[in-house]
Amino acid sequence: MNSLASRLNQAQPYALGLFRIVIGLLFACHGAASLFGVLGGAGGTGATLPTGSWPGWYAAVIQLVAGALVILGLGTRGAAFLASGSMAYAYFDVHQPQALFPLQNAGEPAALFCWAFLLLVFTGPGALALDGLFRPRGATSGERPEEDKQKPASPVTA
């Protein structure tokens, strides 16, 4: 049993990377549908949202750009934070006034995206991310370079 846990722990960065890629792809598809009319278009109508319309067009831009950045694992935490916030706004502004629970107000996708992206804010991108190309050698996700780490203060003597 212990070896199973060990194997799962070794695979964790790759599972997280796959989770990031899938969530980012699904999110980017929503943006592409609304902006370009592909994949059924805005709201399944085949249409696009009018350029600059509030809040839909701006939400679609966030979905496409943040989704693409999350897929690539480039600026993952920042892009995920923006995406999570936009989905929280969508849930509370669009869905929640219709009914209290996501099942009743068709807000499940917004709630799930919000929490999935918030998870990525705290976990980082996992494996297979372009963020890793810009990290100093030997540093892991979330670590600061050696020179940035605080050194213990030396005691002051009189």
N, C-alpha and C positions, 0 to 999 in steps of 0.2 A: 504494500500500500504506500509506503514511504517513497518508493521509486516512482510511482505514478505521480505523486505530488511534485517530486523533483523534476520529472519530465514536463509536467504542466508549467511549472515555474520557468523552465528554460524556454518554453514556447511562448510565454506571456508577451514579450515585446513584439513578436510576429503576429499574435492574435490581436493585439492592440493596434498594430499597423494596418492589419486587414480591416478591423472595425473602422478605423479612421478613413480608409479609402472608400469603403462602402457607404458610410454616412455622408462623406463629402460628395460622392457621386450622386446619391439620391437628392441631396440638397441642391447641387448644381443643376440637375435635371429640372427641378421646379423653376429655377431662375431662367434657364434656357427656354422652357415652355412658354413662360410669360413674356419674355423679351422677343423671342424669334418665332413663336407660333408652332414650334416643333413639338413632338411627343404629345399631341392633343391640344396644345396651345393653352392660353390662360383660362383656367377653370374648366378645361376640357372642351372649349368652344372652337378651338382652332385659331382663335384670334390672338392678337398681341395686345399688351397694355399700352395705352397712349403714353408717349414719352413725357416724363416729368410728372405724371399723375401721382398724387399723394394718397396713400402711402404705398400702393401696389407696385408702381414702377421702381421706386427706391428699394423696396423689399426684394424685388426680383434681381436688381443689380447686386445687392448684398448676397443673395442666394448664389448667384453665378460666381461672383468673385471670391467670396469666402469659401464656397464649396470647392472651387478649383484650388485655392491655396491649401485647404485641408487635404484634398486628394494628394497633392504634391508633397505635403508635409513641410510647407514653407511658411514660416510665421504662424505655425499651427495654433499656438495658444492665443495669440491676438485675434486671428481669424475666427477661432472657435468662440472666443468671448463675444465678439461682434455678432456672430450667428446666433448664439444662445440668447443674447439680449434682444435681437430682432424677433426671435420666436416667442420670447416672453411677452414682448409688446403685442405681437399678433394675437397671442392667446388672450391676454387681458383686454385688449381693445376691440378685437373682432369677435372672438368666440365666447368668452365668459359672460358678456352681457345677455346672451341668448339663453343660457342655462348655466347651472352651477358646475356640473361635472363634464369632463371632456367627452364622454360617451354620448351625452345629451346635446352638446353644442358643436359637434363635428370638429373639436379642437384637439383630438388625439395626435395627429401629425405634428402640430405646433408644439404640444407639450413634450412629445417624445424627442423631437429635434432639439428643443431647448435643453432637456436634461442630458441628452447624448453629447451635445457640444460642451455643456458645462463640465461633464466628465473629462473631456479632452483638455479643457483648460487646466485641470488639476493633474492629469496623468502625463500630459505631453504627447508627442506624436507616435511613440513606439518605434518599431523598426521600419526600415524602408522609407525614410523621410529625407527630404533634401535639407532639412534643418541640420542633419548630421554632417553635411559637407562644410558647414560654417562653424562647427564646434572645434575647439582646440583638440589635438590628438590626445586620446586617453580620457577625455571628459565625457561623462554620460549626460543624458538629457536632464536638465535641471541643475547641473553642476556649474559652478563658476570656474573660470580659469584660475590656476594656482596663484597668479599674481594679484587677483582680485579678492582672494579669501582673506579674512581678517586674521592677523597673527595675534597670538595671545599677548596681552599687555605685560610688559616687564614691571616688576614691583618698583615703586619709587622709594628710594632711601634718602634720608637726610644726612 
